[in-house]
């Protein structure tokens, strides 16, 4: 898990889907993030909306930062999707 502000979390499988859709395939589910669940900021950039929790939206910046965190974690075998 990667933790954001106010106890928000994103798990590896969700980050994989978010990274694949927003970064790798450039098919974001949100064109402009009004309120990122992780950083709590409004961002004029694409993002990913969780299909399980529609109120949860993650901005491109947090998706990329989360990917960096997971890649550095030696206890979790995660790599950026292509």
matplotlib code that plots the C-alpha trace (Angstrom):
import matplotlib.pyplot as plt

x = [0.0, 1.0, -0.4, -1.6, -3.0, -5.6, -5.1, -5.9, -4.4, -3.8, -2.9, -0.6, -3.3, -5.2, -2.0, -1.2, -4.6, -4.3, -0.8, -1.8, -4.8, -3.5, 0.2, 0.9, -2.3, -3.2, -6.8, -7.7, -11.1, -11.0, -9.7, -9.2, -8.9, -11.1, -10.0, -7.3, -7.9, -4.2, -2.8, -6.1, -5.3, -7.1, -5.1, -5.5, -4.3, -5.8, -6.5, -8.0, -11.4, -11.7, -14.4, -15.0, -15.2, -16.4, -15.5, -11.8, -9.9, -6.1, -4.2, -1.4, 1.3, 0.2, 0.1, 3.7, 4.8, 3.1, 4.8, 8.2, 7.4, 6.4, 9.5, 11.8, 10.1, 12.4, 9.7, 7.1, 7.7, 6.2, 7.2, 5.6, 3.1, 3.8]
y = [0.0, 3.6, 6.1, 9.6, 12.3, 11.8, 8.0, 7.5, 4.4, 2.8, -0.9, -2.4, -4.0, -0.7, 1.2, -1.2, -0.6, 3.2, 3.3, 1.1, 3.2, 6.7, 6.4, 3.4, 3.5, 7.2, 6.4, 8.1, 7.6, 11.3, 14.1, 16.6, 15.8, 18.0, 16.4, 13.8, 11.2, 10.9, 14.4, 16.2, 18.7, 19.9, 19.1, 20.1, 16.7, 13.3, 10.8, 7.4, 6.8, 3.6, 1.4, 0.0, 3.4, 6.1, 8.9, 7.9, 9.7, 9.7, 12.3, 11.5, 12.9, 10.6, 7.6, 8.3, 8.9, 5.7, 3.7, 5.1, 4.1, 0.5, 0.0, 1.0, -1.4, -4.5, -6.5, -6.1, -7.3, -4.6, -3.1, -0.5, -1.9, -1.4]
z = [0.0, -0.6, 1.8, 0.9, 3.0, 5.8, 5.7, 2.1, 0.5, -2.9, -3.2, -5.7, -7.9, -8.1, -8.9, -11.6, -13.2, -12.7, -14.2, -17.2, -18.1, -17.4, -18.2, -20.4, -22.6, -22.1, -21.6, -18.2, -16.7, -15.6, -17.9, -15.0, -11.3, -9.2, -5.9, -5.7, -3.0, -2.2, -2.4, -1.8, -4.5, -7.6, -10.7, -14.3, -15.5, -16.2, -13.5, -12.6, -10.9, -8.9, -10.3, -6.8, -5.0, -7.5, -5.0, -5.2, -7.9, -8.2, -10.2, -12.7, -10.3, -7.5, -9.8, -10.9, -7.3, -6.1, -8.9, -7.7, -4.1, -5.1, -7.3, -4.5, -2.0, -1.8, 0.0, -2.8, -6.3, -8.5, -11.8, -14.0, -16.5, -20.2]

ax = plt.figure().add_subplot(projection="3d")
ax.plot(x, y, z, "-o")
ax.set_aspect("equal")
plt.show()
